[in-house]
Amino acid sequence: MRQLLTTLTILSLFFCFGQAALAAEVDEIIQKANLAAYYAGDDGRTKVSMVITDDQGRQRNREFVILRRDNEDGGQQKFYVYFNKPSDVRKMVFMVHKSVLGDDDRWLYLPALDLVKRIAASDKRTSFVGSHFLYEDVSGRGVAEDSHELIETTEQAFVIKSVPKSPDNVEFSSYTVWIDKNNFMPMKAEYLDKEGKRYRIVEALDVQVINGFPTVTKSKVSDLVSGGETISEFKDIQYNIGLKENIFSERYLRRAPREVRK
C-alpha cells in the first residue's frame, strides 16, 4: 500500500511539473507573439490605406498615419493615429496610452466639432472608424486579459486557444490564434461568439522583414455575420526613428505634429 501511494505521489508530481512546464511554454509563446506584433523597435511610423467593403460590395476608403512609442518591451506604449482621407475624417486623431495592469486610456479628436472625446474601456471592442477592425485591434489586447492553452503544434504554427478571464466584458467566448513558429508573428485569429460559432476572422495576408523586424504589411478582417470585410495595407514603415514622448499628449490632438504631416 505504501509503495502504491509513493508511486501515485511521484506520478502526481510529474503531472504537476508537466502542466507547469506546458503553461510556461504557452506564456513564452504568447509573450513573443505580443512583442513581434506590437513592439518592433523602440518606436515606429507607418502609412495605412484601408478599404472597407460591406456585404453588397460597396467600398469606403481611409488613409491615416500611425505613430508608436514604447516605454518598455511588452509594457506601456503610446499610439497616435492621424487621418488624412477622406475629407469627412481629415485631421481626426485617435490616441492610445496602453497600460499593462489597468485599462488603456483612449482619446478621439473630432475636428468638425472641435471636440476631444474619451473612449470608455467598454467601447474598446467597437468598430474603428466604421471598419471591421476594432479600437482594441490598433494597440492590441493585453495578454493577461485571457487564459491561454496550446491546443496544437503544426509544422508551421503554434495553435493557441484563448478564453477571456472576464467574459461579460467582451462579445466573444474564445478565440484561436495561429502563431508562426519561425518569427512568432500571429498569422490568423478566429473568434467564436457566445454560442460557440465563428463570427470574426483576422488574418495577416503579407509579412515582410523591414529593418530586421518581421512586419505585417497587409491584413484583413472578415465579418462572417454581415459578410463584410476590411483590408489594410501598411506602407513607408520605419522603426527606431526617435519619436518624442510629448507627441503623444493631449495638446497634439488638436495640433498634429510634423511627424504625421510629412
Secondary structure, DSSP 8 states (H G I E B T S, - for coil): -HHHHHHHHHHHHHHHHHHHHHHHHHHHHHHHHHHHHH-SSSEEEEEEEEEEE-TTS-EEEEEEEEEEEESSTTS-EEEEEEEEESTTTTT-EEEEEE-SSS--EEEEEETTTTEEEEE-GGGTTSBSTTSSSBHHHHH---GGGEEEEEEEE-SSEEEEEEEESSGGGSS-SEEEEEEETTT--EEEEEEE-TTS-EEEEEEEEEEEEETTEEEEEEEEEEETTT--EEEEEEEEEEE-----GGGGSTHHHHS--HHHH-
